[in-house]
């Protein structure tokens, strides 16, 4: 198979601001803005996959059809850190007895912070 995962594209009202938020959330170091104002971020210049934030005129409406899951070493500490950066708790119907926490970024895109590895 010759497919390589290049990036995940995220529609955004403010691509630059949302890319900066995700850079801080992920601890990534590289970003690049194209001529249309779309912003790509990566861990390093040569690492993949990337996140590409593309400008759109309308706000997010409804649940995401795709979201990212993250597995930190310390779930509680990571949730608190992400909340301090501006994430918010959100409900996607997960219930209260789950081992993961659902958060949303500043534009409402949901993502999960899973429990630490066993």
C-alpha positions in Angstrom: 0.0 0.0 0.0 1.3 3.4 -0.9 -1.0 5.6 1.2 0.6 7.8 3.9 -1.3 9.8 6.4 -0.5 13.5 5.7 -2.9 15.5 7.8 -6.3 16.0 9.4 -8.1 19.0 8.2 -10.1 21.1 10.6 -12.6 23.8 9.4 -12.2 27.0 11.5 -13.5 30.5 11.8 -10.0 31.7 12.9 -7.4 29.2 11.6 -4.5 31.0 13.1 -5.9 31.3 16.6 -7.1 27.7 16.6 -3.8 26.4 15.3 -2.0 28.3 18.0 -4.3 26.7 20.6 -3.7 23.2 19.3 0.1 23.9 19.2 0.0 24.7 22.9 -2.4 21.8 23.7 -0.1 19.3 21.8 3.2 20.8 22.6 4.0 21.0 18.9 6.6 23.4 17.6 6.1 23.9 13.8 3.5 25.9 12.0 3.2 27.2 8.5 0.6 29.6 7.0 -0.2 29.4 3.3 -1.3 32.1 0.9 -5.0 31.6 1.8 -4.4 32.0 5.6 -4.7 28.3 6.3 -2.4 27.0 9.0 -0.7 23.7 9.2 0.9 22.5 12.5 3.2 19.6 13.2 5.4 18.3 16.0 8.4 19.1 13.9 9.0 20.3 10.4 9.4 16.8 9.1 6.9 14.9 11.2 3.5 13.6 10.1 0.5 13.6 10.4 -0.2 17.3 10.6 -3.3 19.3 11.6 -4.4 21.8 8.9 -6.7 24.6 10.0 -8.8 25.9 7.0 -10.9 29.0 7.2 -14.6 28.7 6.7 -17.3 31.4 7.0 -19.7 29.5 9.3 -19.4 28.3 12.9 -19.5 24.6 13.8 -23.0 23.3 14.1 -23.8 20.0 15.8 -21.5 17.1 16.8 -18.2 16.4 15.0 -18.3 13.4 12.6 -14.7 12.8 13.4 -12.8 13.6 16.6 -9.3 12.9 18.0 -8.6 10.8 21.1 -5.5 11.3 23.3 -4.0 9.0 25.9 -1.9 10.9 28.4 0.2 9.5 31.2 -1.9 11.4 33.8 -5.5 12.0 32.6 -6.5 14.3 35.5 -3.5 16.5 35.1 -3.9 16.7 31.3 -7.6 17.5 31.5 -6.8 20.4 34.0 -4.0 21.7 31.7 -6.3 21.7 28.6 -9.0 23.4 30.6 -6.5 26.1 31.7 -5.7 26.6 28.0 -9.4 27.2 27.2 -10.9 23.8 26.5 -14.4 23.1 28.0 -16.2 20.0 29.1 -18.8 18.9 26.6 -21.5 16.3 26.4 -21.8 14.0 23.4 -24.0 11.5 25.1 -21.1 9.7 26.9 -22.8 9.3 30.3 -21.1 9.7 33.6 -19.5 6.3 34.2 -16.9 6.5 31.3 -13.1 6.3 31.7 -12.6 9.1 29.2 -13.3 12.9 29.4 -14.8 14.7 26.5 -13.6 18.2 25.9 -14.0 20.8 23.2 -11.5 23.3 21.8 -12.2 27.0 21.6 -14.3 26.6 18.4 -16.3 23.6 19.8 -14.5 20.7 18.2 -14.8 17.7 20.5 -11.9 15.5 21.5 -11.4 12.8 24.2 -8.8 12.5 26.9 -8.6 8.8 27.6 -7.5 7.2 30.9 -3.8 6.5 31.4 -2.5 3.2 30.0 -2.8 0.2 32.3 
